[in-house]
Amino acid sequence: MLKPDVDHYTRKVEIDGEMTVGEILKTISLDPAYVALIHVDGKMKDLSFKPSNGQTITLQPPVSGG
């Protein structure tokens, strides 16, 4: 389980060089299967997106209901 370092829902991650969102998820031990949507600057992105320095990535999990 991820331990938040900003607030209950936020994790600050620093990376070396260019990494895709998928590579970042692996670095923090988060299975990409638990990510349904990736938002960056109000736009949908995929696991191949390479964020710039300081960019905020919002991840949303799959949702089910009944």
C-alpha positions, 0 to 999 in steps of 0.5 A, spaced: 500 500 500 502 506 498 504 511 504 501 518 502 507 523 503 502 530 502 495 528 504 491 522 504 490 521 497 497 524 494 504 521 493 509 526 491 514 522 487 521 524 484 524 521 478 531 521 474 530 522 467 524 521 463 520 516 465 513 514 462 507 513 467 507 506 466 514 506 469 513 510 474 507 506 477 512 500 477 517 504 481 512 505 486 510 498 486 503 500 483 500 495 478 497 499 472 491 494 472 489 498 478 489 505 474 483 506 469 484 513 468 490 518 467 489 525 467 494 531 466 493 538 466 485 536 465 487 531 459 486 524 458 493 520 458 495 513 457 501 509 460 506 511 455 505 519 457 512 522 459 510 527 464 515 534 465 518 536 471 513 538 476 507 536 472 501 533 477 498 526 475 491 524 477 490 517 477 483 514 478 482 507 479 476 502 476 470 503 479 464 498 479 457 498 483 451 494 483 
